[in-house]
Amino acid sequence: MDNSFFTFIEQLEALAFFAGFPLMFAFVLVLTGKKQRKPSAPVSLLIKSLPVAYALIGTLFAGLQISNLYPGFSANEIQAFFNGHWSRIWGLSAIIFWIPHFRRNPYWSLLHSMVFFFLFIKDLSGGNTDIIRNNMKVYTDSLILNVVTLLSVFVFYILYGRITSADKIKTNN
């Protein structure tokens, strides 16, 4: 089989994880707005959740890549798995947002994900109706995955904040 088919499948995998993040990021910025000088606690918590959600998406992508690599873990197979596959390497680099320095600015995660968004736009301009229909389905799935991940991280932050504040109240009494 031609290598371009496998490259296309690899790009669809990356699109399924990362392409929906820029739209979700824009939606969160529109939702939160910049009307206030100091944003409220839930608004700042939602913005703080963006890079963590992106890191979680990167971790899920890494899990998929590890499961694809599972039958053989030899050094030669791992090298062949990543040789010339820039979208895999770029997608796996999303786990760098677990490091607090990189998640300090949420716009860095947006810039990182724009590579996959531009890849999605490039595929839309191709003109083939079947490919466009397929990419729109993958993009919708990516958007749903990113929204669910962001909401999960946001709920986790809220629950963690309530638990730690309840512990502080108990220790003060």
C-alpha positions as CSV (number, residue, x, y, z in Angstrom):
1,M,0.0,0.0,0.0
2,D,1.1,3.6,-0.6
3,N,2.6,5.5,2.2
4,S,0.3,8.4,1.6
5,F,-2.7,6.4,2.8
6,F,-0.9,5.8,6.2
7,T,0.1,9.5,6.3
8,F,-3.6,10.4,5.8
9,I,-4.7,8.1,8.6
10,E,-2.0,9.5,10.9
11,Q,-3.2,13.0,10.1
12,L,-6.8,12.0,10.9
13,E,-5.7,10.7,14.2
14,A,-4.0,13.9,15.1
15,L,-6.9,16.0,13.8
16,A,-9.3,13.9,15.9
17,F,-7.4,14.9,19.1
18,F,-6.1,18.5,18.5
19,A,-8.0,20.3,15.7
20,G,-11.0,21.2,17.8
21,F,-9.0,23.0,20.5
22,P,-8.7,26.4,18.8
23,L,-12.5,26.7,18.3
24,M,-13.1,25.7,21.9
25,F,-10.4,28.1,23.0
26,A,-12.1,30.9,21.1
27,F,-15.5,30.0,22.5
28,V,-14.1,30.1,26.0
29,L,-12.6,33.6,25.4
30,V,-15.8,34.9,23.9
31,L,-17.8,33.3,26.8
32,T,-15.6,34.8,29.5
33,G,-15.1,38.1,27.8
34,K,-12.7,40.9,28.7
35,K,-15.3,43.3,30.2
36,Q,-14.0,43.1,33.7
37,R,-10.6,44.2,34.9
38,K,-10.2,41.3,37.3
39,P,-12.1,38.2,36.1
40,S,-14.3,36.3,38.6
41,A,-13.0,33.1,40.1
42,P,-14.9,30.7,37.8
43,V,-13.9,32.6,34.7
44,S,-10.2,32.6,35.7
45,L,-10.5,28.9,36.6
46,L,-12.0,28.1,33.2
47,I,-9.1,29.9,31.5
48,K,-6.6,28.2,33.8
49,S,-8.1,24.9,32.8
50,L,-7.4,25.3,29.0
51,P,-3.7,24.3,29.0
52,V,-4.3,21.5,31.4
53,A,-7.1,20.2,29.2
54,Y,-4.8,20.4,26.2
55,A,-2.1,18.4,28.1
56,L,-4.7,15.8,29.0
57,I,-5.7,15.6,25.3
58,G,-1.9,15.1,24.5
59,T,-1.8,12.4,27.1
60,L,-4.7,10.6,25.5
61,F,-3.0,10.9,22.1
62,A,0.1,9.5,23.6
63,G,-1.9,6.5,25.0
64,L,-3.3,5.9,21.5
65,Q,0.2,6.0,20.0
66,I,1.5,3.6,22.6
67,S,-1.4,1.2,21.9
68,N,-0.5,1.4,18.2
69,L,3.0,0.5,19.1
70,Y,2.1,-2.3,21.5
71,P,2.9,-5.4,19.5
72,G,6.6,-4.6,19.4
73,F,8.6,-2.4,21.6
74,S,12.0,-2.9,20.1
75,A,14.2,0.1,19.5
76,N,14.1,-0.4,15.7
77,E,10.3,-0.5,15.6
78,I,10.0,2.6,17.8
79,Q,12.4,4.4,15.5
80,A,10.5,3.4,12.5
81,F,7.2,4.4,14.2
82,F,8.4,8.0,14.6
83,N,10.6,8.3,11.5
84,G,9.3,11.1,9.4
85,H,6.0,11.4,11.2
86,W,6.0,15.0,12.2
87,S,2.3,15.0,13.2
88,R,2.9,12.2,15.8
89,I,5.9,14.0,17.2
90,W,4.1,17.4,17.3
91,G,1.1,15.7,18.9
92,L,3.1,14.0,21.5
93,S,4.8,17.3,22.4
94,A,1.5,18.5,23.8
95,I,2.3,16.7,27.0
96,I,4.8,19.4,27.7
97,F,1.8,21.5,29.0
98,W,1.9,19.4,32.1
99,I,4.9,21.4,33.1
100,P,3.7,24.5,35.1
101,H,6.0,26.9,33.2
102,F,4.4,26.0,29.9
103,R,0.8,26.2,31.1
104,R,1.2,29.6,32.7
105,N,0.2,31.2,29.4
106,P,-2.9,29.6,27.8
107,Y,-2.1,31.1,24.5
108,W,0.9,28.8,24.1
109,S,-1.5,25.8,24.0
110,L,-3.5,27.6,21.3
111,L,-0.4,28.2,19.2
112,H,0.6,24.6,19.6
113,S,-2.8,23.4,18.4
114,M,-3.0,25.8,15.4
115,V,-0.7,23.5,13.5
116,F,-3.5,20.9,13.4
117,F,-6.2,23.5,12.7
118,F,-4.3,24.7,9.7
119,L,-3.9,21.1,8.5
120,F,-7.7,20.8,8.8
121,I,-8.2,24.0,6.8
122,K,-5.7,22.8,4.1
123,D,-7.7,19.5,3.8
124,L,-11.0,21.5,3.5
125,S,-9.6,23.5,0.5
126,G,-8.8,20.2,-1.3
127,G,-12.2,20.1,-3.0
128,N,-12.9,16.4,-2.7
129,T,-16.4,16.1,-1.2
130,D,-15.8,12.8,0.5
131,I,-12.7,14.0,2.2
132,I,-14.4,17.2,3.3
133,R,-17.3,15.3,4.8
134,N,-15.0,12.9,6.6
135,N,-12.8,15.7,7.9
136,M,-15.9,17.5,9.2
137,K,-17.0,14.4,11.1
138,V,-13.5,14.1,12.6
139,Y,-13.5,17.8,13.5
140,T,-16.8,17.5,15.2
141,D,-15.5,14.5,17.2
142,S,-12.4,16.5,18.1
143,L,-14.5,19.5,19.2
144,I,-16.7,17.2,21.4
145,L,-13.6,15.5,22.9
146,N,-12.0,18.9,23.7
147,V,-15.1,20.3,25.3
148,V,-15.6,17.2,27.4
149,T,-12.0,17.2,28.5
150,L,-12.2,20.9,29.4
151,L,-15.4,20.4,31.4
152,S,-13.8,17.5,33.2
153,V,-10.7,19.4,34.1
154,F,-12.9,22.4,35.2
155,V,-15.1,20.2,37.4
156,F,-12.0,18.6,38.9
157,Y,-10.6,22.0,39.7
158,I,-13.9,23.1,41.3
159,L,-14.1,19.8,43.4
160,Y,-10.5,20.0,44.4
161,G,-10.9,23.6,45.5
162,R,-14.0,22.8,47.6
163,I,-12.2,19.8,49.2
164,T,-9.1,21.8,50.1
165,S,-11.1,24.7,51.4
166,A,-13.2,22.3,53.5
167,D,-9.9,20.9,54.9
168,K,-8.7,24.4,55.7
169,I,-11.9,25.1,57.6
170,K,-11.6,21.9,59.6
171,T,-8.0,22.6,60.6
172,N,-8.8,26.2,61.6
173,N,-11.6,25.0,64.0
